[in-house]
Amino acid sequence: MRKNHEIKAKEVRVVTEDGKQLGIMPLKKALQIAFDEGLDLVEVAPKANPPVCKIMDYGKFVYKQKKKLQEAKKKQTSFQVKEIKIRPKIDEHDLNTKLNNMKKFLSKGEKCKVIIVFRGREILHHDLGLELLNRIKEELKDLGRVEQEPKLEGRNMSMVLAPISATKS
C-alpha cells in the first residue's frame, strides 16, 4: 500500500476517513488536504482509474490490521498430531501402555498417528500389522474415529485417529 509521496498517479479520487467522497483532484491538492488535517493519503485501490486514495491515520490503520490478524490467529484451532510407534510383535503390556497414551491424547483433543514399523522379514507379514491396527481402532472407538485408514508406506504401516469431540464442532 503506497502512501503520501509514494503515490505515482497525477490525479486521484479522494475519500475521507468517514467515507465521504471529495471527488477527483490533482495529487498535490489531495496531499495538501491530508497534511492540513494531520493525516496521511493512502492509496487503497491502485488499479482503479483514477486510483482511489483515502485520507487516514496510516499508523492507526496498520495497528488495527495487526490486531485483526492476532484475533484471527486466536480463533484458529490447531490440532497436534501425536505419533505412536509400535512393532508388529509388541507385548500385551506394552500395547496397553501405548493404548493408554493414545486415550490420553485423544481425550485432550489431539490426533494420534499409529505407526507400525516392520523390520527385516516382518514385512512379509503385514497382515499382522493390519490386525493390530484394527484392534487399536476397536479399543479406541469410543474416543476417536479413523481419519486415515491403515496404509502401507515402505516398511511402515500407519493409521490416523482423530478425537470424536473435534469432529462434532
C-alpha positions as CSV (number, residue, x, y, z in Angstrom):
1,M,0.0,0.0,0.0
2,R,1.5,3.3,-1.1
3,K,1.1,6.4,1.0
4,N,1.7,10.2,0.6
5,H,4.6,10.9,-1.8
6,E,4.9,7.2,-2.8
7,I,1.7,7.6,-4.9
8,K,2.6,8.0,-8.6
9,A,-0.7,9.0,-10.2
10,K,-1.3,12.6,-11.3
11,E,-4.9,12.6,-10.4
12,V,-6.7,10.6,-7.6
13,R,-10.2,10.1,-6.3
14,V,-10.2,11.2,-2.6
15,V,-12.3,9.7,0.2
16,T,-12.2,10.9,3.8
17,E,-11.8,8.7,6.9
18,D,-15.6,8.5,7.4
19,G,-16.2,7.5,3.8
20,K,-17.3,10.9,2.4
21,Q,-16.1,11.4,-1.3
22,L,-14.2,14.6,-2.0
23,G,-14.0,13.8,-5.8
24,I,-11.2,13.6,-8.3
25,M,-8.4,16.1,-7.8
26,P,-4.7,16.5,-8.5
27,L,-2.3,14.5,-6.2
28,K,-0.7,17.7,-4.9
29,K,-4.1,19.1,-3.7
30,A,-5.1,15.8,-2.1
31,L,-1.7,15.6,-0.3
32,Q,-2.2,19.2,0.9
33,I,-5.7,18.4,2.3
34,A,-4.3,15.3,4.1
35,F,-1.4,17.2,5.6
36,D,-3.7,20.1,6.7
37,E,-5.7,17.6,8.7
38,G,-2.6,16.0,10.1
39,L,-3.3,12.7,8.4
40,D,-1.8,10.5,5.6
41,L,-3.0,10.0,2.0
42,V,-3.2,6.2,1.4
43,E,-3.8,4.5,-1.9
44,V,-6.5,1.9,-1.3
45,A,-7.5,1.0,-4.9
46,P,-4.4,1.4,-7.1
47,K,-6.0,-0.4,-10.1
48,A,-9.0,2.0,-10.3
49,N,-9.0,4.8,-12.9
50,P,-8.2,7.2,-11.3
51,P,-6.7,5.5,-8.2
52,V,-8.7,5.8,-5.0
53,C,-6.9,7.3,-2.1
54,K,-8.2,7.6,1.5
55,I,-7.3,10.3,4.0
56,M,-6.5,8.4,7.2
57,D,-4.0,8.0,10.1
58,Y,-1.8,5.3,8.5
59,G,-0.1,4.2,11.8
60,K,-3.5,3.7,13.4
61,F,-4.7,1.7,10.3
62,V,-1.6,-0.6,10.4
63,Y,-2.1,-1.1,14.1
64,K,-5.8,-2.2,13.6
65,Q,-4.8,-4.5,10.8
66,K,-2.3,-6.3,13.1
67,K,-4.9,-6.5,15.9
68,K,-7.4,-8.1,13.5
69,L,-4.7,-10.6,12.4
70,Q,-3.9,-11.5,16.0
71,E,-7.6,-12.0,16.8
72,A,-8.0,-14.3,13.8
73,K,-5.0,-16.3,14.9
74,K,-6.5,-16.7,18.4
75,K,-9.7,-18.1,17.0
76,Q,-8.0,-20.7,14.9
77,T,-7.8,-24.1,16.4
78,S,-4.8,-26.2,15.6
79,F,-4.5,-29.9,16.2
80,Q,-1.3,-31.5,17.2
81,V,-0.6,-35.0,15.7
82,K,1.0,-37.3,18.2
83,E,2.9,-40.2,16.8
84,I,2.9,-43.6,18.4
85,K,5.4,-46.2,17.0
86,I,5.0,-49.9,17.7
87,R,6.3,-53.1,16.3
88,P,4.0,-55.9,15.0
89,K,5.2,-58.3,17.8
90,I,4.5,-55.9,20.6
91,D,4.0,-57.4,24.1
92,E,0.5,-57.2,25.6
93,H,1.5,-54.9,28.5
94,D,3.5,-52.6,26.2
95,L,0.4,-52.3,23.9
96,N,-1.8,-51.5,26.8
97,T,0.6,-48.7,27.8
98,K,0.6,-47.3,24.3
99,L,-3.2,-47.5,24.2
100,N,-3.4,-45.6,27.5
101,N,-1.2,-42.9,26.0
102,M,-3.4,-42.7,22.9
103,K,-6.5,-42.4,25.1
104,K,-4.9,-39.5,26.9
105,F,-4.0,-37.7,23.7
106,L,-7.5,-38.2,22.1
107,S,-9.2,-37.0,25.3
108,K,-7.1,-33.8,25.1
109,G,-8.3,-33.3,21.6
110,E,-5.1,-34.3,19.8
111,K,-4.8,-36.5,16.8
112,C,-2.9,-39.8,17.0
113,K,-0.9,-41.3,14.2
114,V,-0.2,-45.0,14.9
115,I,2.9,-46.3,13.0
116,I,3.8,-50.0,12.9
117,V,7.4,-50.4,12.0
118,F,8.4,-53.6,10.2
119,R,12.0,-54.8,10.4
120,G,13.6,-57.5,8.3
121,R,11.3,-60.3,7.3
122,E,8.4,-58.9,9.3
123,I,7.3,-57.0,6.2
124,L,6.1,-60.3,4.7
125,H,3.5,-60.5,7.5
126,H,1.9,-57.1,7.1
127,D,-1.4,-58.8,7.8
128,L,-0.3,-58.9,11.5
129,G,0.2,-55.2,11.4
130,L,-3.3,-54.7,9.9
131,E,-4.8,-56.9,12.7
132,L,-3.0,-54.9,15.3
133,L,-4.3,-51.6,13.8
134,N,-7.8,-53.0,13.7
135,R,-7.5,-54.0,17.3
136,I,-6.4,-50.5,18.3
137,K,-9.2,-49.0,16.2
138,E,-11.7,-51.2,18.1
139,E,-10.2,-50.3,21.6
140,L,-10.4,-46.6,20.9
141,K,-13.7,-46.4,19.0
142,D,-15.4,-44.5,21.9
143,L,-12.7,-41.8,22.0
144,G,-11.6,-41.4,18.4
145,R,-12.6,-42.1,14.8
146,V,-10.3,-43.2,12.0
147,E,-9.3,-40.2,9.9
148,Q,-6.9,-42.1,7.7
149,E,-7.4,-45.8,7.1
150,P,-4.4,-48.1,7.6
151,K,-2.0,-47.9,4.7
152,L,1.4,-49.4,4.0
153,E,4.2,-47.0,3.2
154,G,7.5,-48.7,2.6
155,R,8.4,-50.6,5.8
156,N,5.8,-48.7,7.9
157,M,2.1,-49.1,8.2
158,S,0.2,-46.1,9.6
159,M,-3.3,-45.0,10.6
160,V,-4.5,-41.6,11.9
161,L,-7.1,-41.3,14.6
162,A,-8.9,-38.1,15.3
163,P,-10.8,-37.2,18.5
164,I,-14.6,-37.6,18.2
165,S,-15.3,-34.3,20.1
166,A,-13.3,-32.4,17.4
167,T,-15.5,-33.8,14.6
168,K,-18.8,-32.6,16.1
169,S,-17.8,-29.0,16.2
